[in-house]
Amino acid sequence: MKTEEALEQLSRILMAGVSPYHCILDAKKQLDQAGFTSLDAGAPWEVEPGRGYYVSLFDSSLMAFSIGPNLGARPSLRMEAAHTDWPCLKLKPSPEVPEGRYGRLNVEVYGGPILNTWMDRPLSMAGKVCTAGASPFCPQVHFIDMKRPLLVIPNLAVHMNREVNNGVALNPQTDMLPLLTLLQEELERDQYFLRLLAEETGCRPEDILDYEICVYNLDSCVRTGLHGEFFSSPRLDNLTSVQACLSAITSGFRAGGINVIALYDNEEIGSRTKQGALSAVTERMLEKLFLACGYQRDVFLDAVTNGLLLSMDVAHAVHPNHREKCDIKNRIYPGDGVALKMAASQSYATDASCVSILEHLCRSRNIPYKKFSNRSDMKGGSTLGALSSAQLAMRTMDVGVPILAMHSARELMGASDQAALVALASEFFLV
């Protein structure tokens, strides 16, 4: 895949995936266009060799399967995983916070964002709204994206905060409340957000039962740099990997194997949820798939034990102003290709056999890559690879594109690296 094609695909999901729910909606759209069939997680499955299927899990996670046409008695299993969430601000219940004539919103921090990067930007809102349905146990679900600049979190002027350029801590409860409106009358003070939500949902305010709404950066993605060698966008962590998974599983079949992608929510808060990488849902859906293919449980267990998992999440590129923050040897720059992420602590899942497989693939297919480790005296991030590896007892390797400003409201990567990640993910599923 060429750089331009890879960035075009990536740009689409970056602009569409403004909440984990919308990320999954776009994933389903891509899978539908590729001929995959939707399955119900809580109903019997009928599947056929040579076909692709997917199952949505709690609206913000998804698993997709491609079943080879000639599986044989003991099919091999390969998986790729990424996460659909990103550090942001989320609305609390009863979010209206009037202050004088200002109408603000009460939010809480989700994950570990760089808070000051959210200041003075055009922000919007997207997420899931539930309204009363025919049964209390079946609320109607609406996915909304307001798609316009509604919010801003204004900085305090330097004249009122002379120490701002020396570094000022931001309090999530007092400094990060977004400004939505100027209140025109006293009646507006209590339900200005609820009325907005009702308009977006097409219902009455009293019909709204609950919601999960993300505040998101409305900025567009752009190429930058003297030769267009960089790519700047919100949500590179981790929609780069989500798109690579989708591109890979729709690129073809392995005749004698089963390919699986798992797109998990809640990685940024530890993955300990029903739709996270530590959920039992992964093993349950895999076993259900093998049973639907006509295999006994021992075949499923053997396939998992002998399987391979490619966990994809972003890596830290060398910072141009702080090269000392990187390891003295195992560092990677934007444009270097795929980072093979390694850590003795297993915060990145590391297995020499898996690394060797990936290195062989990269070398034989001319896919650019470098091995990456964090400084020995600095704790790096972790991702879902080690968690999934322990949960499934499957050989796993962590990879991803190197980026700058990780967890900022806007991040930066090498323009050519997405094509390298897609190439590796695709080869992993085809060879």
C-alpha positions as CSV (number, residue, x, y, z in Angstrom):
1,M,0.0,0.0,0.0
2,K,1.3,3.5,-0.9
3,T,1.6,6.3,1.6
4,E,-1.2,8.3,0.1
5,E,-3.6,5.4,0.1
6,A,-2.8,4.5,3.7
7,L,-3.2,8.1,4.9
8,E,-6.5,8.4,3.0
9,Q,-7.9,5.4,4.9
10,L,-6.4,6.6,8.2
11,S,-7.8,10.2,7.7
12,R,-11.3,8.8,7.2
13,I,-11.4,6.8,10.5
14,L,-9.7,9.6,12.4
15,M,-12.4,12.1,11.5
16,A,-15.2,9.5,11.9
17,G,-14.0,7.9,15.1
18,V,-14.8,10.8,17.4
19,S,-15.8,8.4,20.2
20,P,-15.3,4.7,20.7
21,Y,-18.8,4.1,19.6
22,H,-18.3,6.0,16.3
23,C,-15.0,4.2,15.8
24,I,-16.9,0.9,15.9
25,L,-19.6,2.3,13.6
26,D,-16.9,3.1,11.0
27,A,-15.3,-0.3,11.5
28,K,-18.6,-2.0,10.8
29,K,-19.1,0.1,7.7
30,Q,-15.7,-1.0,6.4
31,L,-16.4,-4.6,7.2
32,D,-19.9,-4.4,5.5
33,Q,-18.3,-3.0,2.4
34,A,-15.8,-5.8,2.3
35,G,-18.6,-8.4,2.4
36,F,-18.4,-9.4,6.1
37,T,-21.6,-10.6,7.8
38,S,-22.8,-9.3,11.2
39,L,-23.3,-11.9,14.0
40,D,-25.2,-11.5,17.3
41,A,-23.0,-12.2,20.3
42,G,-25.9,-13.6,22.3
43,A,-27.5,-15.8,19.6
44,P,-26.5,-19.0,17.7
45,W,-24.0,-18.6,14.9
46,E,-24.0,-20.2,11.5
47,V,-20.7,-19.6,9.6
48,E,-19.1,-21.0,6.4
49,P,-15.5,-21.4,5.2
50,G,-14.2,-18.7,2.9
51,R,-16.4,-16.0,4.6
52,G,-15.9,-13.1,6.9
53,Y,-17.9,-12.2,10.0
54,Y,-18.0,-9.7,12.8
55,V,-19.6,-9.2,16.2
56,S,-20.2,-5.9,18.0
57,L,-19.5,-6.1,21.7
58,F,-21.3,-3.6,23.9
59,D,-21.3,-0.9,21.2
60,S,-17.7,0.2,21.7
61,S,-15.7,-3.0,21.0
62,L,-15.7,-5.5,18.1
63,M,-14.3,-8.8,16.9
64,A,-14.1,-9.8,13.3
65,F,-13.2,-13.2,11.8
66,S,-12.1,-14.4,8.4
67,I,-12.4,-18.1,8.0
68,G,-10.1,-19.8,5.5
69,P,-11.7,-22.0,2.7
70,N,-9.6,-25.1,3.5
71,L,-9.3,-25.2,7.3
72,G,-8.6,-28.9,7.8
73,A,-8.7,-30.8,11.1
74,R,-6.7,-28.3,13.2
75,P,-6.8,-24.7,11.8
76,S,-4.2,-22.2,12.9
77,L,-5.2,-19.0,14.7
78,R,-3.8,-15.5,14.3
79,M,-5.1,-12.4,16.0
80,E,-4.5,-8.7,15.9
81,A,-5.7,-6.3,18.5
82,A,-5.9,-2.5,19.0
83,H,-8.0,-0.1,21.2
84,T,-10.8,2.3,20.2
85,D,-10.5,4.8,23.1
86,W,-8.2,7.8,23.6
87,P,-7.5,10.1,26.5
88,C,-10.2,12.8,26.6
89,L,-12.8,14.6,28.8
90,K,-16.2,12.9,29.4
91,L,-19.4,14.6,30.6
92,K,-20.8,13.8,34.1
93,P,-24.4,13.4,35.0
94,S,-26.3,16.7,35.4
95,P,-23.5,18.5,33.6
96,E,-24.9,22.1,33.6
97,V,-22.6,24.3,35.7
98,P,-23.8,28.0,35.4
99,E,-21.4,30.7,36.6
100,G,-22.7,34.2,36.3
101,R,-23.9,34.4,32.7
102,Y,-21.6,31.6,31.5
103,G,-23.0,28.1,30.8
104,R,-20.3,25.6,31.5
105,L,-20.3,21.8,31.5
106,N,-19.1,19.5,34.3
107,V,-16.6,16.9,32.9
108,E,-14.2,14.3,34.3
109,V,-10.8,13.2,32.8
110,Y,-10.7,9.9,31.0
111,G,-7.3,8.3,30.8
112,G,-4.1,10.3,30.9
113,P,-4.5,13.3,28.5
114,I,-2.0,16.2,28.4
115,L,-4.6,18.7,29.8
116,N,-3.1,22.0,28.6
117,T,-3.3,20.8,25.0
118,W,-7.1,20.9,25.3
119,M,-7.2,24.6,26.1
120,D,-8.3,27.3,23.5
121,R,-9.3,24.7,20.9
122,P,-12.6,24.2,19.0
123,L,-14.2,21.2,20.7
124,S,-17.3,19.2,20.0
125,M,-19.2,16.3,21.5
126,A,-20.1,12.7,20.5
127,G,-21.2,9.5,22.1
128,K,-24.2,7.4,23.0
129,V,-27.6,8.4,24.3
130,C,-30.2,6.1,25.8
131,T,-33.9,6.9,25.7
132,A,-37.0,5.1,27.0
133,G,-38.0,2.1,24.9
134,A,-40.9,-0.3,24.9
135,S,-39.4,-2.3,27.8
136,P,-37.3,-1.0,30.7
137,F,-34.7,-3.7,29.7
138,C,-34.5,-2.5,26.1
139,P,-33.7,1.2,26.0
140,Q,-33.4,2.8,22.6
141,V,-29.8,3.6,21.8
142,H,-28.8,6.7,19.7
143,F,-25.3,7.5,18.5
144,I,-24.8,11.2,18.1
145,D,-21.9,13.4,16.7
146,M,-22.5,17.1,17.0
147,K,-19.9,17.8,14.4
148,R,-19.5,21.5,15.0
149,P,-17.5,23.7,17.3
150,L,-19.6,24.0,20.5
151,L,-17.1,24.1,23.3
152,V,-13.9,25.9,24.3
153,I,-11.8,25.7,27.5
154,P,-10.2,29.2,27.7
155,N,-6.8,29.8,29.3
156,L,-6.4,32.4,32.0
157,A,-4.6,35.5,30.5
158,V,-0.9,35.9,31.3
159,H,-1.8,39.2,32.9
160,M,-3.8,37.2,35.5
161,N,-1.4,34.3,35.8
162,R,2.2,35.6,35.5
163,E,3.7,32.2,36.2
164,V,1.9,30.4,33.4
165,N,5.1,30.0,31.3
166,N,6.9,28.4,34.3
167,G,4.4,25.5,34.3
168,V,1.0,25.7,36.0
169,A,-0.9,22.6,37.3
170,L,-4.4,22.4,35.9
171,N,-7.1,21.1,38.3
172,P,-9.5,18.9,36.4
173,Q,-12.5,20.1,38.5
174,T,-11.9,23.8,38.3
175,D,-9.7,24.5,35.3
176,M,-11.1,22.1,32.7
177,L,-14.8,22.9,32.5
178,P,-15.7,23.7,28.9
179,L,-17.7,26.8,28.1
180,L,-20.8,26.0,26.1
181,T,-23.0,29.2,26.1
182,L,-23.9,32.6,27.4
183,L,-27.0,32.4,29.4
184,Q,-29.7,34.8,28.2
185,E,-32.3,34.2,31.0
186,E,-32.7,32.5,34.3
187,L,-34.8,29.6,32.8
188,E,-31.7,28.5,30.8
189,R,-29.6,27.8,33.9
190,D,-30.6,24.2,34.6
191,Q,-31.2,22.3,31.4
192,Y,-29.2,24.0,28.6
193,F,-27.2,20.8,27.9
194,L,-30.2,18.5,28.2
195,R,-32.1,20.5,25.7
196,L,-29.2,20.4,23.3
197,L,-28.9,16.6,23.7
198,A,-32.7,16.2,23.1
199,E,-32.4,18.3,19.8
200,E,-29.4,16.1,18.6
201,T,-31.2,12.9,19.5
202,G,-34.6,14.0,18.1
203,C,-36.5,13.3,21.3
204,R,-38.0,15.1,24.3
205,P,-35.7,16.0,27.2
206,E,-37.8,13.9,29.6
207,D,-37.2,10.8,27.4
208,I,-33.5,10.8,28.0
209,L,-32.4,8.2,30.5
210,D,-28.6,8.3,30.4
211,Y,-25.7,9.1,28.1
212,E,-21.9,8.6,27.6
213,I,-20.6,11.7,25.8
214,C,-16.9,12.4,24.9
215,V,-15.5,15.9,24.3
216,Y,-13.3,15.7,21.3
217,N,-10.9,17.9,19.3
218,L,-12.6,19.1,16.2
219,D,-9.3,19.8,14.3
220,S,-8.7,18.2,10.9
221,C,-5.7,16.0,10.1
222,V,-3.0,17.5,7.9
223,R,0.4,16.6,6.4
224,T,3.1,18.9,7.4
225,G,6.9,19.3,7.2
226,L,9.2,20.6,4.5
227,H,8.4,17.6,2.2
228,G,5.1,16.6,3.8
229,E,7.0,14.0,5.8
230,F,4.8,14.4,8.9
231,F,1.1,13.7,9.6
232,S,-0.6,15.6,12.4
233,S,-4.0,14.7,13.8
234,P,-6.1,14.0,16.9
235,R,-6.5,10.4,17.9
236,L,-3.5,8.8,16.3
237,D,-3.3,6.8,19.5
238,N,-4.7,4.4,18.7
239,L,-6.8,4.7,15.5
240,T,-3.7,4.2,13.5
241,S,-3.7,0.6,14.8
242,V,-7.5,0.2,14.5
243,Q,-7.3,1.0,10.8
244,A,-4.3,-1.3,10.3
245,C,-6.3,-4.2,11.8
246,L,-9.3,-3.4,9.5
247,S,-7.1,-3.1,6.4
248,A,-5.4,-6.4,7.2
249,I,-8.5,-8.5,7.8
250,T,-10.2,-7.3,4.7
251,S,-7.2,-7.9,2.5
252,G,-7.7,-11.7,2.0
253,F,-7.8,-15.1,3.6
254,R,-5.4,-17.7,4.8
255,A,-6.6,-20.9,3.2
256,G,-6.0,-23.1,6.2
257,G,-6.4,-20.6,9.0
258,I,-8.6,-18.3,11.0
259,N,-7.7,-14.6,11.3
260,V,-9.3,-12.5,14.0
261,I,-9.1,-8.8,14.9
262,A,-10.2,-7.5,18.3
263,L,-10.9,-3.8,18.8
264,Y,-11.2,-3.1,22.5
265,D,-12.5,-0.2,24.5
266,N,-11.1,1.1,27.8
267,E,-7.3,0.5,27.3
268,E,-6.6,4.0,28.5
269,I,-8.1,3.2,31.9
270,G,-6.7,-0.3,32.4
271,S,-8.8,-2.7,30.2
272,R,-10.7,-4.1,33.2
273,T,-14.2,-3.9,31.8
274,K,-16.6,-6.2,30.0
275,Q,-15.5,-4.6,26.6
276,G,-11.8,-4.4,27.5
277,A,-8.8,-6.6,26.7
278,L,-9.0,-8.3,30.2
279,S,-12.6,-9.3,29.6
280,A,-13.6,-13.0,29.3
281,V,-15.5,-12.0,26.2
282,T,-12.5,-12.7,23.9
283,E,-12.1,-16.3,24.8
284,R,-15.9,-16.8,24.7
285,M,-16.3,-15.4,21.2
286,L,-13.3,-17.4,19.9
287,E,-14.7,-20.6,21.4
288,K,-18.1,-19.8,20.0
289,L,-16.5,-19.4,16.5
290,F,-14.7,-22.7,16.7
291,L,-17.8,-24.5,17.8
292,A,-19.8,-22.9,14.9
293,C,-17.1,-24.1,12.5
294,G,-17.7,-27.7,13.8
295,Y,-14.7,-28.2,16.0
296,Q,-14.5,-29.7,19.5
297,R,-13.2,-27.6,22.4
298,D,-9.8,-29.4,22.4
299,V,-9.2,-28.1,18.9
300,F,-10.1,-24.5,20.0
301,L,-7.7,-24.8,23.1
302,D,-4.9,-26.1,20.9
303,A,-5.4,-23.3,18.4
304,V,-5.2,-20.7,21.1
305,T,-2.1,-22.2,22.6
306,N,-0.4,-22.4,19.2
307,G,-1.8,-19.0,18.1
308,L,-0.1,-15.7,17.6
309,L,-1.3,-12.3,18.6
310,L,-0.1,-9.0,17.2
311,S,-0.9,-6.2,19.7
312,M,-0.8,-2.8,18.0
313,D,-0.4,0.5,19.7
314,V,1.7,3.6,19.2
315,A,5.3,4.0,20.4
316,H,7.4,7.0,21.5
317,A,9.4,8.6,18.7
318,V,12.5,10.5,19.6
319,H,11.5,14.0,20.6
320,P,13.4,16.8,18.7
321,N,14.0,18.9,21.8
322,H,14.5,16.1,24.3
323,R,16.5,13.3,22.8
324,E,17.8,12.5,26.3
325,K,14.3,11.0,27.1
326,C,14.9,8.0,24.9
327,D,17.1,4.9,25.3
328,I,20.7,5.4,24.3
329,K,20.4,2.7,21.5
330,N,16.9,1.4,20.9
331,R,15.2,4.6,19.6
332,I,12.9,5.3,16.6
333,Y,12.1,8.4,14.6
334,P,9.0,9.3,12.6
335,G,9.4,7.8,9.2
336,D,11.4,4.8,10.4
337,G,8.5,2.4,9.9
338,V,7.1,0.0,12.5
339,A,8.3,-0.1,16.1
340,L,8.8,-3.5,17.6
341,K,8.2,-2.6,21.2
342,M,10.2,-4.5,23.8
343,A,10.4,-4.4,27.6
344,A,11.9,-6.8,30.2
345,S,9.1,-5.8,32.5
346,Q,6.6,-7.2,30.0
347,S,4.7,-3.9,29.9
348,Y,5.1,-4.6,26.2
349,A,4.6,-8.3,25.5
350,T,8.0,-9.5,24.4
351,D,8.9,-13.0,23.2
352,A,12.0,-13.7,21.1
353,S,10.3,-16.2,18.9
354,C,7.5,-13.7,18.1
355,V,10.1,-10.9,17.4
356,S,11.9,-13.2,15.1
357,I,8.8,-14.0,13.1
358,L,8.0,-10.3,12.7
359,E,11.6,-9.4,11.8
360,H,11.6,-12.2,9.1
361,L,8.4,-10.8,7.7
362,C,9.7,-7.3,7.6
363,R,13.0,-8.2,6.1
364,S,11.5,-10.5,3.4
365,R,8.8,-8.0,2.5
366,N,11.0,-4.8,2.7
367,I,8.8,-3.4,5.5
368,P,10.8,-0.7,7.4
369,Y,11.0,-1.4,11.2
370,K,13.2,-0.8,14.2
371,K,13.3,-2.3,17.7
372,F,12.2,0.0,20.5
373,S,12.8,0.1,24.2
374,N,12.3,2.8,26.8
375,R,15.1,4.2,29.0
376,S,16.0,1.9,31.8
377,D,15.5,4.6,34.4
378,M,12.1,5.8,33.0
379,K,8.9,3.9,33.2
380,G,7.2,3.8,29.8
381,G,3.5,3.2,29.0
382,S,1.9,-0.2,28.7
383,T,-0.7,-1.5,26.3
384,L,-3.2,-4.4,25.9
385,G,-0.6,-6.9,24.5
386,A,0.6,-8.2,27.9
387,L,-2.9,-8.3,29.3
388,S,-4.3,-10.2,26.3
389,S,-1.2,-12.5,26.3
390,A,-1.9,-13.5,30.0
391,Q,-5.6,-13.8,29.5
392,L,-5.3,-16.1,26.4
393,A,-1.9,-17.7,27.2
394,M,-1.0,-16.9,23.6
395,R,2.3,-15.8,22.1
396,T,2.2,-12.0,21.7
397,M,4.2,-9.2,20.3
398,D,3.6,-5.4,20.7
399,V,4.2,-3.2,17.6
400,G,3.0,0.3,16.5
401,V,3.9,3.5,14.7
402,P,6.2,6.0,16.5
403,I,4.5,9.3,17.3
404,L,5.3,12.5,19.1
405,A,3.1,14.3,21.7
406,M,1.4,11.0,22.7
407,H,-1.8,11.7,24.7
408,S,-1.9,15.3,23.4
409,A,-5.2,16.6,21.9
410,R,-3.2,16.5,18.7
411,E,-0.4,14.1,17.9
412,L,2.3,13.8,15.2
413,M,3.6,10.8,13.2
414,G,5.7,10.1,10.1
415,A,3.5,10.2,7.0
416,S,5.0,6.9,5.6
417,D,4.7,4.9,8.8
418,Q,1.0,4.0,8.4
419,A,1.7,2.2,5.2
420,A,4.4,0.2,6.9
421,L,2.1,-0.8,9.7
422,V,-0.7,-1.9,7.3
423,A,1.8,-3.9,5.3
424,L,3.0,-5.8,8.4
425,A,-0.5,-6.4,9.6
426,S,-1.6,-7.6,6.2
427,E,1.4,-10.0,5.7
428,F,0.8,-11.4,9.3
429,F,-2.6,-12.5,8.1
430,L,-1.7,-13.7,4.6
431,V,1.5,-15.7,5.0
